[in-house]
Amino acid sequence: MHFRFAYGLTMSAMEVLVCLPRLFAGLGVGRLSRRRLPKRRFSVEKRIRGFVFFALLTTLVLPLPASGGEEEVLNEYQAKASFLAAFPKFVDWPSDAFSAEQSPLLLCVFGDFSFGTSLAQATRGISIRGRRVEVRWTRKEQDLRACHILFVSRSEGKRYGSIFKSIQGANVLTVGETSDFLASGGAIGFLIAEDKLQFEVNMGAASDAHLRISSNMLALARHVITRTEAAKS
């Protein structure tokens, strides 16, 4: 029940994010006002995005119900799907990461399929800076470089070295779900701590992929690993 409530709030928050441009249009921020007050508009929009993102993620860190069996796995992957759908709003990719101005943002899943329809539902209707989010279930390593976000299933834990080598130099935000994912070179790792789904960030891996992660997102990470910390470990 806790999860259904959190998931509903998450979807509502995501709808607000999708509608932000229309919201600002309704507030009378037209072309003329944008030219006159660009800094103020950006500041207001940034604050609203930060507030919505905070509301979004804090709903997701409610306790996950320990229902057991297939239902527990479904709950976990519904929450992960919501995180994955939210991440693109707060990550900047280089312009040359896309083949064309209207090219979709590709969210790929590699490994065992555990999401069911959750990921497709969570990303439905989402547009990131004019780009729709497209979900792909990828089977071959040679296809991974085309992804913008790559979720690597725990089933591929023994292949991390090969996977990261195949995307070396590409602008791919890697997301995993095992305890050694960040240490292996991943950028974002899911974990369940205190019965809550949370995430950690490896800034070195994100920087190597030439990606910028919003401070709003970093503020809600359980742990942010700097390049210096990664080198020491």
Residue, then its C-alpha position, 0 to 999 in steps of 0.5 A: m500500500h505504501f508503494r502504491f501511494a508513493y508510485g502514484l505521487t511519483m507519476s503525478a510529479m513526473e506529469v508536472l515536470v512534463c508540463l513545466p513549459r506550458l506552466f510557464a507559458g500560462l504564467g505569462v513568460g513569453r518571448l519578450s519577458r524571456r529576453r528581458l528577464p532571462k536570469r530570473r526566469f531560469s532561476v524560478e524554473k530551476r527552483i520549481r524543477g528542484f522542488v518537484f524532483f525533491a518531491l519525486l524522489t522523497t516519495l520513492v524512498l518510502p519503505l518498500p513493502a516486504s510482501g515476498g516473492e514475485e510481488e516484492v520483485l515487482n514493487e522494487y522494479q516499479a520503483k527503479a523504473s520511476f527513478l530511471a524515468a526521472f534521471p534524464k530530467f537532471v542529466d545533461w548530454p553533449s549535443d553530439a550525443f544525438s544524431a539529430e535535433q529531434s532524435p529520441l533519448l534512448l533508455c536501454v535495458f541490458g540483461d534479464f528482463s525484470f521490469g515487465t511493463s513498468l519502465a514503458q509506463a513510467t516513460r510514456g509521454i515524457s519529453i526531455r528538452g524536446r526529445r521523447v524517451e524511447v525504451r529499448w531492450t538491448r541484447k548485444e554489447q555492440d548496440l550499447r554505444a547508441c544508448h543514452i541511459l543504460f541499465v545493466s541487470r544484475s544478471e550481467g555482473k560477471r560481464y562488467g569489464s566487457i560492457f564498460k569496454s564496449i561503451q568506452g568514450a561514449n556518452v552513456l549514463t550507466v545504471g546498475e543494481t549490484s554492490d560492486f557496480l560503481a567500483s567496476g566503473g558504473a555511474i549510478g548504482f541502486l541499493i536498498a538501505e533501511d528498507k528503502l530504494q536509494f542510489e549512489v553516484n560515481m562522479g568520475a564515471a559520469s565525467d568520463a562519459h562527458l555528462r553533467i548531473s544536476s546538483n538537485m539529484l546529487a543532493l538526494a543521493r545516498h553517497v556521491i563518490t568523487r574521482t579522488e575517492a574512486a582512485k583511492s579505492 
